[in-house]
Amino acid sequence: MIKYPLMRNNILREDLDAVIAHLKQNDPILTNGPNVKAFEKEWSEWLGAKYSVFVNSGASANLLTMAALKIRHPEGGEVIVPPLTWVSDIASVLQNGFKPIFADINMDTLAMSTDEILKKITPNTRAVFLTHVQGFNGLTNKLIAELKEKDILLIEDVCESHGATHNGLRLGSYGWASNFSFYYAHHMSTIEGGMICTNDENLYEQLRMLRSHGMVRESSRQDTRLSYQQENPELNPDFIFAYPAYNVRNTEIGGILGRSQLKRLDRIVARRVENHNWFLSGIDSRIYKTDFEIEGSSNYAFNLILKNPDMALAKRVMERMTNAGIEFRRGSAGGGNQLRQPYLKGVIPKDYHTQFPKADHIHFYGFYIGNFPDLTQNEVDEICSILNV
């Protein structure tokens, strides 16, 4: 029996009541409509970005972002990615014909090390796809400055890090594009859902079309729609497809849930930060890593990383968590070192994972467990007492 799940009570009665009130209308709009638009606007204002596009998952956000990068760079090229991330970050790079170039992580943030990223930049580098892992801030001033100087795009994966900040600005407001997930276990949830954010108007218009079959009528710019109509007079203006794209729209129900949850997101973030700091003060620093860079963090999970490689201890910790009903995931974000996964066979050299020792340490000796708003300090204390073997 699971006593401490990865998430608890992330969708509240007030969220469901808002959906029910909508459904009680005569002939309510259920597909992408005014609540989706309102959620996009409210999210942009909260984040500090100009534009947002609501999609059906964080994975779809990754896919569309890479599809837009391919429009910008049809010749292809390299995208620097982390070995510790969710599969869809790397898969979206491959699916759009780019070559993933891996950079090992910084153990203090679990994101790619700035120095490792900069070592991997070549004339073929088109973007750096940085994952802010488990709520930690992966940005550095040095990275931002170097990418700007080299004119290399930054793409932020903020799926696990809503509300985290760098220099006082929210993560996701720095990149050419940023991707969020509203999966059930994340800071806020639309059941399934994701958001792509940008300050680039041209990218925004492309994303709107890419989200919906590549249809030109999805562009919010009249001049864009008119230009395509004039170039294609033989086509029905309602059915001009600019790109071979996707259908990854979200629904009015997702929009309603998002708008309802966004009202309390800042409170949720504050509580998660409080929980996380209490957890770090309670676990045994002789056994587990506790010296993370936590300034600006917004951790949706508690990371539990053995300081030293000790498989016997790792097994003992897993056994104690299982027996105590603590749900956990080994390997932290995405199940550990992605370079060990079968989908990359033939893409990377054999045994390439051995060149990324920090990600590999997390793979075997790193775990995460649930951090959620209604977790009490007494419960955190109990979890720590179980873990301090």
N, C-alpha and C positions, 0 to 999 in steps of 0.2 A: 504494500500500500504506500502510495506517495504522500508524504506529509508536507514536504516542501517542494512544490513543482517549480518548473522554470518560469511560470507565470500564473498569476491568480487574479481573478476579478478585473481583467483589463477592459472589458466592455460592461458598463454599468447600466442600471435600470434607466437612468435618465437618457442614455444613448438609445436604448431600445424604445423608450417612450417617444422619442423624437421620430424614429422610423415608423412606429405604429401610427402616430398622428398623421404622418404623410400618407400612409397606406389607407387611412380611413376616408381620404378625400374621394370624391367621385372622379374616376378615371385619372388617377395620379400618374404623372410622368415617372417612368422607372429607368429608362435609358439615360445616357449622358445628357444632362440638362442644366437648369439654372442653379441647382445646388452644387453641381460639380464646378461650375464657373465661380460661384461664390466661395467655395472652398479653396480653389486655386488662388483667388485674389487675397483671401484672408491668410493663407499660408505664405504667400509672397511677402505680405506686410509683416508677418511674424518673423520670417527668416531674415528679411533685409535684402531681398532680391527683386528684380523687376518683374520676372515672369515665372510662372509655374504651369506644368502640364500634368494632370492627374491621369495615371494609368492603372492597369490591373495588378501590378506587382512591382517589387523592386527589381526583379530580374528583367521585366519588360523595360523598366527605366534604363537599365544597363544596355539592353539590346538596342533601344532607340538612340541612345547617346552614341554608341559605336556606329550605328547606321548613319547618323548625321556626320560623324567624323569621316566616314567613307565618302560621303558626298563632298566633303571639303578636300579629301585626299584620295581620289579614285585610284591613284597609283599604288596605294597601300603604304606600308612602312612598319615601323616598330612602335609598340606601346609598352611602356614600363609598368609592370604589375607586381603585386606582392605574392609570395608563396603562401601567406596566411591570409585567406580571404574566403568569400563565398564563391562557389563554382561558377555562378553566372557572370561574375566580373571577367574571369579569364575566358569562359565560353563565348561571351559576346565579342571579345577581341578576335577569337578564332573564326567565329561565324561571319564576321565582316572582312575577313581576308587580311587582317593585320598579324604581325608576328609578336607574340608576347615575349618580353624580355624581363627576367625576374631579378628582383633586388631583395636581399635579406633584410630582416626586421631589426628594429631597435627594441630591445627587451623592456625598456622603460615605458614604451607606449604601445608595443605590439604592431605598430605601423611600420612601413618601410623606412629604413634608416636614410636620412637625407644624404649622407656621404655615399652610401651604396647606390642610391638613385643617380647621383651626379656622375659616379664612375661609369654607369651604364649608358649615358647619353651619347649618341652618335649623330651624324648628319641625317640618318634615317628615322630618328625619333620624332614621332608625331604628337605624342601626348604622354603624360604621366597619370596613371589611373591609381590614385591613392585611396586606400581603405582606412577609415578611422575606426579601428577595431574596438568593439565592445565598449564604446563610449569614451575612449581616450582621444585626445587631440593629436593627430599625426603631422600637423603642419609645423614648419619652422620658418622664421624670417629668412634664413639663408636659402631655403628651398624656393620660397615665393620669389625672392629677388633673382635667383639664378634662372628660374624658368622664364621670368619676364625678360631678362637680358637676352636669353637664347631664343626667345619667341616660341616657346614650347607650351602647348596647352596643358592646363591642370584640370583633371576631372576628379571630383570628390565622391567617394562612396560613403554616405553618411547614414546608411541603413540602420546601424546599431547605435547611433550617436546623436539623436535629436537633442538640440539644445546645448550641446558642447560648444565651446568657444575657443578662439585664438585671438589674442590681443583685444579681447572684449567684443569681437564680432562673431556671430554664429557660424559654425562650420557649415559649409554649403553655400556661403555667400562669397567665397573666394574664387572658385573655379570657373572656367569657361562653361562647365555644366556640373551639376551635382545631383546625385541620386539618393532618394529616401525610400524606405520600405515601411508600410503600415501593417505588416504581418502581426498576428495575434500577440506574439511574445515581445514585440518591440515597445518603445516608449508610449506609443499610441497606436490604435488599431482601427482599420476599416474592414476587418476580417482578413481580406487580401487587398493589397493596394500598394501603389508607389507614386512617387512624384519626381519629376525632373525640373530643376530650377536653373535659371540662367539670367544674365544681364544682357545677353546678345540677342537683339530683336530678330535678326535673320535666322539664328538657330531656333528661336522660339517658334517662328512660323514653320520651319521645316519639321520640328517635332510635332506640331499640331497636325500636319499632313501625314507624317509617318505613323502617328498613332491610329489613324483612321483610313487605312487602305491606300494612303498616298493621295487622297482626294484633295484637289485644289480648293474646293469650296470650304474646306476646313480652315484655310488661312483666314486670319482676322483682318488682313490688309486688302482693301478693295483694289488697289493698284496691282497687287500680285495676281488676284483672280482675273482682273481685266487683261493683264498681259498674256496669261495662258489662253484666255478665250480668243484674243486677237491672233495668237500664233496657231490656234487650232480651231478655225471657224467651222470645220466640218463636224465637230464634236458637240454633244449636248453639254452646255456649261455646268450642269449639275454633276456630270460624270466625266471629269477630266482627271486622270491619274498621273501625277507628276513623278512618282517613285513606285517601284515594286515593293510595297510596304506591308504593313501588318494591321491587324485589328486588336488593339490592346486597350480599348477604352474601358473606363470604369463606369459605374452606374450612379443614379441619384441616391440609392441607399448608401453607397460608399461615401458620397459627398455629404450626406446628412450625418453619418457617423463621424466623419472627419471634422466637420464643423463643430459638432457637439464636444468631441474630445479635445480639440484645439483650445477650447476655453479654459481647460484645466492643465494644459501641457506644462506650463511653467511651474505649477505646484508639483506636478509629477516629477519633473526634473530635479527640483529642490529636494524632494523626499528621497529620490534615488541617490543623490549625492550624499545626503546625510547617512543613509543606510550603508553606502559604500565605504565612507570614512570610518564608520563604526566597525564594520567588518574588518577592515585593514588593521584597526587597532586591537582587534580581538584574536586574530589568528597568530600562530606562533611564528615569529619572524626568523627563528633559527631553522625552521623547516621550509617555510614558504616565502616567496618573494613578496615584499610589502612596499618596496621603495619605487613605486611607479611614479611617473610624472602626472600628477592628478590635477594640476591647475587647469581650469576650464573643462574638466571632464564631466561626463553625464552618463554614468555607467548603467547599462541596462542589465548587467550581470555581474556577479562576483567572480573574478578570476583567481584561480587557485593554481599556482605554478610552483612546483618543487624547485628549490634552489640548486639542488644537485641531482644528476641523473641516478636514480635509484629505483629500479623496476620493482623490487620487493616492496618498497615503501609505497610506490604508486598503486600497486595491487591492494595493499592494506587500506589505503585511503579510499579506493573505489569500493572495497568490500564494506567498510564502515558506512559510507554514504548510502550504499544499496540497502544495508540492514536497517539504517535509520530512516529510510524513506525520503532521502534527499535526491531529487532528480538532478542529473548532471550530464554534461557532454565532455568527452575526452577530446583534446586537441584544440580547444577554444574555437575561434571563428572557423566555420566551414569544415570542422573535423580534422584540422591539423594541416600539415604540409601538403599543399595541392600537388606538388611535384611527384608525390608518390601515387597519384590517382591514375587509373587505367585510361581515362580519356586523353591523357597527355602522352601516352605511348606513341612513339613515332614522331612526336612534335619536339620532344627534348631528348638529349642523349641518355643512354642507359646510365643509371646510378647518379643522375644529375643532382638529385636531392641531397647528396652528401656534401655539396658545395654550399649548402644553406643550413649551417649547424644550429642557428638560433631558432629558425622555424621548426627544425627537426626536434629540438628540445621541447618546444611547445607540443609537438605532435604526440610525444610519448609521456611527457610529464606535466602537461598543462590541462586544466579543466575549467569549465565554468558552471556556476549554479545560479539559481534564480534570485534576482533583486527586483522587487516590485513594490508599489506604493503602500500597500497595506501590511507589509512585513514589519513586525514590531522589533524594538531593540531586544526584548527578551527572546524573541525567536532567533535573532541574529546571534545572541549570546549562546543559545543552545546549539546552533549550527557550528559555531566556533569550537565549542567544547567537544563536539563529535570529531571535528577535523584535527584538533590538536592531539594527534596520536602520540 
